[in-house]
Amino acid sequence: MERKDAQREAGLLRAEIERHNRLYYRKDAPEITDAEYDRLFRRLVGIEATFPDLVTPDSPTQRVGAAPAEQFAQVRHRVPMLSLQNAMSEDEVRAFDERIHRFLGRQDMDAPEAASSSASVSCTDPSSSPARSGGDITYVIEPKFDGLSAELVYEDGVLTVAATRGDGTTGEDVTANVRTIRAIPLRLQAPPGPGDLFAPPAVPRLLEVRGEVYMPVGGFEDMNREREARGEPTFANPRNAAAGGLRQLDPKVTAARPLDFYAYATGVVDGLSVGSQWALLQALRDLGFAVSDLARRVTGIEAVIREYRRLGDLRDSLPFEIDGTVVKVDSFALQQKLGEVSRSPRWAIAFKFPPRREVTRVLDILVQVGRTGALTPVAVLEPVRVAGVVVRRATLHNEGEVARKDVRVGDYVEVQRAGDVIPEVVAVQTARRTGDERPFAMPVACPSCGGPVVREEGEAVRRCVNASCPAQLREHLAHFAGKRAMDIEHLGDKLADQMVDRGLVKDMADVYALRYEDVASLDRMAEKSARNLLEAVEASKQRPLARMLAALGIRQVGEALARSLAARFQTMDALAAAATIAVAEGAPDPLAEVEDVGPVVARSIRDWFGSPSNRILIDRLAQAGVRMTHEPAGAVADPRFAGRTFVFTGSLTSMTREQAQALVAARGGKAAGSVSRKTDYVVAGADAGSKLDKAREMGVAVLTEDEFRAMVDDGNGGVPPDAT
């Protein structure tokens, strides 16, 4: 076959195979048998093998998966992927509707709707959806899929990048994995519309499509049966299976998972003009995406509630899992006016379904020890399926809850999945008691290490205060190595589990005693990976004191408070001394001099440093060369930052919010989460919200992102820029 003939046939085969993919995955209306499909596919594989230069990124053959990745690259979303506020009742969703009416005001409600543009989609078609009828808002109500959010970037119609939601600003690059999902088009199909042979309808030049990667219930059950037959562990629920499938380092593993995708939103768009959410869903469908047929456009909040009830009735019969509905103002013009608050849009809300309940029997009550030492009673249950998941254990929260509900071993209890995730015991069916049930009592010593257990005044939870307690160690080690703590790259949950199981790490200081032979012996740890891990461990020794304090897992001490403690005491020795001295009645408490340290927090810090095992841990970390000071030797705090409080609002473009806060802390300042009289500067990025308004009301200095960068880079010669 000549190359030009091969090129022509390959193009026809790609188009034909993708057409059959759409018929099979979108419309459930296949025209050919699986054997016929396989023949077409094998023919294309054969042509591309003979002429490798003809392989294109959008070829169906590229869905089989690329080579495994060592780790995921980071992708910054051009437009943040916001989270939604939740409504758990009909009254709460009515309150959502009332807030929208109040915010827009009667003038906006009664004035003719004008075309405008949002941050993501050009709005030139306001007539495609009425904004209101008799003062009521028109909404689109869609199923809330229980999967993993993702963003797909198409340039000139071809899929180029796919990323997870991540923290809403930055996600993980899962392009190679997404290419294996047959329901996702590798190339957009031209939408219907005016065009001819010489000028066919064009696809958008840039299209960022957002939606949900999920696993159908049938595919999930089939996959679990196959895994069980092979002696492999099964997945707890379709959502976990979908999330795990999408985040595989080897795309071939993803390709073997029965993943699917529904589109429901966009990010940045160039070349698509619609004026409403309803019109957008139709446009996405025309471009080749699966869009839920369950979505409805209704006017008025009572119609929304009726539709919510209808979807609730359908929930158990659907081929995929949903945990509620998403309610969105239809008009993009109104969406733009409404804006966002606290990183959530004002114009949308997640209307959640009530948790499902089932009845089962309590076989035993055990006590688990968490990362922070919290002792949690857990009911061991006769296996029962709740919301599609087999539940064998359920939390009882704390001893107060056990007493209040009077849960006993042998009781029949009602179980639900809180938020459709965490199983919990809701109520006891006392009428079914026989008299053989056994009451439960909390242990007075840690069930893992036998160490002392404390219950602070006003708290419902007992805690083990031994930082080297084996039960806490796995989670504690992963937390210690996390990005916001000591940031030991490559040391994740699975590696932490192996280290603890093999006895390589008995406390945090053991991490710094690891040898190459120890690390290389771990599963799936090649020579290069072992050396990379040891280099990361060595680099972590230079993390500042604030990171160390956050990493230690001291109760009540998070990142912000760790920075304040480090700035006040400067060294670990000084903090330890302040935490262990006896404070006479009426005398000043050095811990209380730190902002945000009250009696409860001070007691927590004292309990931690009062433990002999924790003091030994600090000594061993210091002996290993881990830095125990706020500033490196010879460092001088930047006077423009030292002692000043910064608040960040809106989206930053040159760095993440966490990076900006770290820059402030490194220069002796403090990053706070809310604006108060103690705030010195508010740094306002794009789409700044209520914090900016409050700063202006209170007369707090406001900096743009560029002005903040100038302070960081010393662009003003040490003088803060004029603030607006």
C-alpha positions, -999 to 999 in steps of 0.1 A, spaced: 0 0 0 13 34 -9 16 60 18 -10 84 4 -36 55 3 -27 45 38 -31 80 50 -65 83 34 -77 49 48 -64 57 83 -83 89 84 -115 71 73 -110 44 99 -104 69 127 -136 87 119 -156 55 116 -142 40 149 -150 72 167 -185 73 153 -191 38 166 -176 48 200 -202 76 202 -230 53 193 -219 27 219 -209 50 248 -232 80 243 -264 67 227 -263 30 237 -272 22 201 -244 2 185 -247 -5 148 -220 -32 145 -210 -62 166 -179 -63 188 -161 -85 163 -167 -61 135 -155 -32 157 -124 -52 165 -117 -58 128 -118 -21 121 -95 -14 151 -70 -40 141 -69 -27 105 -60 8 118 -34 -7 141 -18 -25 112 -17 7 90 -1 27 118 24 0 125 35 0 88 35 38 87 44 51 122 45 87 110 8 85 103 -1 81 140 -19 111 153 -27 122 190 -64 117 184 -62 83 169 -83 56 188 -52 35 190 -37 59 214 -63 50 241 -43 19 251 -20 40 273 14 55 272 44 44 292 41 47 330 49 80 346 71 84 376 48 111 391 22 135 380 31 169 367 11 199 380 -14 218 358 -26 252 368 -63 259 359 -67 291 340 -101 296 358 -102 281 393 -125 250 397 -146 262 426 -163 240 451 -200 243 458 -218 251 491 -242 223 502 -279 224 510 -291 195 531 -328 203 532 -356 219 512 -356 249 535 -319 255 528 -324 255 491 -353 279 494 -329 301 515 -304 299 486 -331 312 462 -340 340 486 -303 350 488 -301 353 450 -332 375 449 -319 398 476 -285 400 460 -298 409 425 -324 433 438 -357 443 422 -340 465 396 -319 436 382 -349 413 384 -372 436 365 -348 451 340 -345 435 305 -317 410 305 -286 422 286 -260 400 269 -227 400 287 -197 376 290 -186 355 319 -151 344 327 -155 312 307 -181 314 279 -190 342 256 -227 351 262 -243 363 230 -275 343 231 -295 355 261 -328 345 244 -318 308 246 -331 307 282 -355 330 301 -338 345 332 -371 348 351 -408 344 349 -429 366 371 -399 373 393 -388 337 396 -353 326 386 -348 300 359 -325 272 371 -309 242 356 -309 212 379 -284 184 371 -275 151 389 -245 154 412 -223 126 401 -203 107 426 -169 105 409 -138 127 403 -139 161 387 -116 167 358 -108 194 332 -101 186 295 -83 211 273 -90 211 236 -69 232 212 -83 235 177 -105 205 185 -78 181 197 -74 170 233 -41 183 246 -42 183 284 -64 167 311 -61 175 348 -78 166 380 -94 193 401 -67 192 427 -71 221 451 -92 240 427 -62 261 415 -37 234 405 -44 198 395 -25 167 384 -18 161 347 -36 129 339 -37 133 301 -23 99 293 -49 83 315 -78 103 302 -69 93 266 -78 57 275 -114 66 285 -134 58 253 -163 80 263 -141 111 260 -135 124 225 -99 128 214 -111 152 187 -142 173 189 -169 167 163 -180 197 143 -213 211 157 -243 213 134 -249 246 118 -243 267 87 -215 255 65 -207 240 32 -181 218 16 -155 245 16 -163 261 50 -177 235 74 -187 245 109 -157 251 130 -149 237 165 -137 262 192 -101 273 190 -98 267 228 -122 247 249 -117 237 285 -144 212 294 -152 202 329 -170 172 341 -170 140 362 -150 108 356 -171 81 372 -175 43 371 -209 28 363 -223 5 389 -224 -25 366 -188 -20 356 -178 -16 392 -195 -48 403 -180 -68 373 -145 -55 381 -148 -64 418 -160 -99 409 -129 -103 387 -106 -90 413 -121 -113 440 -116 -143 416 -79 -134 412 -75 -130 450 -70 -92 448 -86 -67 472 -119 -53 461 -128 -16 460 -152 -1 486 -173 19 461 -175 32 425 -161 66 435 -130 53 450 -125 29 421 -129 58 396 -105 81 415 -79 54 418 -83 45 382 -78 80 369 -47 86 391 -27 55 381 9 61 371 5 34 344 -22 44 319 -26 7 309 -41 2 343 -65 30 337 -74 16 303 -85 -16 320 -110 2 343 -146 8 331 -145 45 334 -170 70 319 -174 107 317 -202 133 318 -195 170 308 -213 198 326 -192 230 325 -164 249 309 -134 269 319 -118 292 293 -134 292 259 -125 308 226 -149 303 198 -181 291 214 -210 316 221 -238 306 244 -257 326 270 -269 300 295 -261 268 312 -289 250 293 -275 262 259 -240 252 271 -251 216 278 -266 213 243 -234 228 228 -212 203 246 -235 174 234 -231 187 198 -193 187 201 -193 150 211 -195 149 249 -219 128 269 -243 151 288 -268 138 313 -303 133 300 -315 138 336 -307 175 335 -338 198 335 -344 235 331 -371 248 354 -384 282 366 -389 289 403 -374 272 434 -405 250 440 -400 235 406 -364 228 415 -376 210 447 -400 189 427 -373 179 403 -350 171 432 -376 147 446 -380 131 412 -342 124 409 -343 111 445 -369 86 435 -348 75 405 -316 73 424 -315 36 432 -324 26 396 -297 47 379 -267 29 363 -243 52 381 -242 67 416 -253 102 425 -254 118 459 -276 148 452 -283 174 426 -266 206 415 -288 237 411 -274 265 388 -289 298 378 -294 293 341 -285 327 327 -248 334 324 -255 372 326 -271 366 360 -243 343 370 -218 370 363 -237 395 384 -239 371 413 -202 363 413 -187 341 441 -181 342 478 -156 322 499 -144 303 468 -179 291 459 -202 306 433 -233 324 446 -253 311 416 -250 274 423 -255 250 452 -252 212 457 -286 200 470 -276 167 487 -298 136 492 -303 125 528 -280 96 537 -294 61 532 -300 39 563 -299 2 568 -304 -21 599 -277 -45 611 -263 -60 643 -233 -49 664 -209 -79 668 -183 -60 688 -170 -25 697 -133 -18 692 -112 13 699 -90 28 671 -62 53 677 -59 80 651 -30 102 640 -36 128 667 -40 101 693 -78 103 694 -94 71 707 -125 64 686 -149 36 694 -159 16 662 -188 -8 659 -180 -41 642 -211 -50 622 -227 -79 605 -220 -69 568 -247 -48 553 -249 -29 520 -255 8 525 -258 31 495 -241 6 472 -212 -2 496 -208 -32 519 -203 -18 554 -186 -39 581 -176 -12 605 -191 21 616 -178 50 638 -194 56 672 -174 90 673 -166 91 711 -176 77 744 -202 104 750 -220 94 718 -219 57 728 -235 66 761 -261 90 746 -272 64 720 -267 35 745 -250 13 719 -242 -22 732 -226 -53 717 -254 -74 703 -278 -44 695 -296 -40 662 -287 -6 650 -295 18 621 -265 26 600 -260 54 574 -231 67 554 -225 103 567 -223 125 536 -227 92 517 -191 84 527 -183 75 563 -205 48 579 -219 57 613 -244 43 638 -275 65 639 -298 49 663 -304 17 684 -335 -4 680 -340 -10 717 -373 -28 712 -353 -58 698 -331 -63 728 -331 -97 745 -311 -88 776 -279 -105 764 -265 -72 751 -232 -60 767 -226 -23 776 -193 -7 764 -166 11 785 -137 31 771 -102 19 780 -82 39 806 -49 32 787 -40 34 750 -50 0 735 -20 2 711 10 13 733 -4 11 768 5 47 774 -14 73 793 -47 86 779 -59 121 786 -92 138 782 -90 176 782 -116 196 800 -145 205 776 -135 178 750 -154 147 742 -124 127 730 -97 108 750 -62 109 735 -30 90 737 -2 117 739 27 94 730 39 106 695 56 72 690 25 52 696 25 24 668 -12 29 660 -6 66 652 26 60 634 14 52 599 -8 83 595 17 104 615 46 95 592 26 104 561 16 137 577 51 144 588 64 140 552 35 159 536 40 190 514 28 214 541 50 198 568 86 185 562 78 181 524 97 148 519 91 141 483 83 105 473 74 95 509 36 89 506 11 67 523 20 34 508 57 38 514 50 49 550 29 17 555 58 -4 543 83 13 565 62 8 596 52 -28 588 89 -37 583 100 -20 615 122 5 597 105 35 613 93 35 649 92 73 653 98 103 631 135 105 640 140 70 624 133 86 590 167 104 592 185 71 601 173 53 569 201 36 549 201 29 512 199 -8 519 167 -3 540 150 18 513 161 -3 484 145 -34 500 110 -19 499 85 -31 473 87 -13 439 117 7 450 143 9 422 178 21 427 171 56 414 139 59 435 157 49 466 184 75 461 158 101 453 140 94 485 171 96 506 180 129 489 146 143 498 150 132 534 183 150 536 169 181 520 140 182 546 165 188 574 167 224 564 129 231 567 123 260 591 109 256 626 73 264 616 73 234 593 87 211 620 61 223 645 33 216 619 48 182 611 49 170 647 11 167 649 7 186 681 -30 188 689 -45 222 679 -13 234 662 -19 238 625 2 257 599 -8 292 609 -3 287 646 30 269 639 42 300 621 32 322 650 49 300 676 81 299 655 81 336 651 76 342 688 101 317 703 126 314 674 140 280 686 126 247 696 144 249 729 128 282 738 93 269 729 99 237 749 111 257 779 80 279 777 57 248 775 73 230 804 78 257 830 55 259 860 34 291 857 24 305 891 -12 316 896 -16 351 883 18 351 866 20 357 828 20 326 806 46 329 778 25 307 756 -5 331 760 16 359 745 12 342 711 -19 353 691 -46 326 689 -32 307 718 -59 304 745 -62 281 775 -72 250 755 -44 254 729 -18 262 756 -28 230 775 -25 209 744 10 223 737 20 216 774 6 181 772 27 173 741 60 187 755 53 172 789 55 137 774 90 122 780 88 103 747 81 134 728 111 153 743 133 123 734 119 125 698 129 162 696 164 154 709 169 127 683 157 149 655 182 176 665 210 150 667 201 139 632 208 174 620 172 186 616 170 224 619 153 236 651 153 274 645 130 299 629 156 315 607 188 300 593 220 312 610 227 349 601 193 355 586 176 388 593 138 393 592 125 416 565 113 447 583 86 453 557 71 419 566 82 412 602 53 414 626 28 423 598 -3 403 590 -13 396 554 -46 383 541 -49 369 505 -81 370 485 -90 361 450 -69 341 424 -32 347 422 -16 341 388 21 340 395 20 316 425 -5 296 446 -19 311 478 1 286 498 33 298 482 24 334 488 17 327 525 50 309 528 68 339 513 53 361 540 62 336 568 98 333 556 102 370 560 89 372 595 52 380 587 20 362 593 -7 351 568 -42 351 582 -74 338 568 -97 367 576 -96 405 577 -96 422 611 -83 453 628 -49 435 632 -46 430 594 -18 452 578 -23 443 541 -49 425 520 -34 411 487 -62 411 461 -60 388 432 -85 383 403 -121 379 413 -115 390 449 -145 386 471 -159 398 504 -125 401 521 -116 429 497 -149 447 505 -142 444 542 -107 456 538 -119 488 521 -146 493 547 -120 490 575 -94 511 558 -69 482 555 -41 487 529 -48 468 497 -20 455 474 -23 441 439 -5 409 432 22 428 413 27 452 443 31 422 466 56 407 442 75 440 443 77 438 481 89 402 479 115 409 452 126 441 470 115 461 439 109 492 460 142 493 477 128 482 510 98 506 511 63 491 509 45 503 477 16 527 479 -15 507 487 -49 515 473 
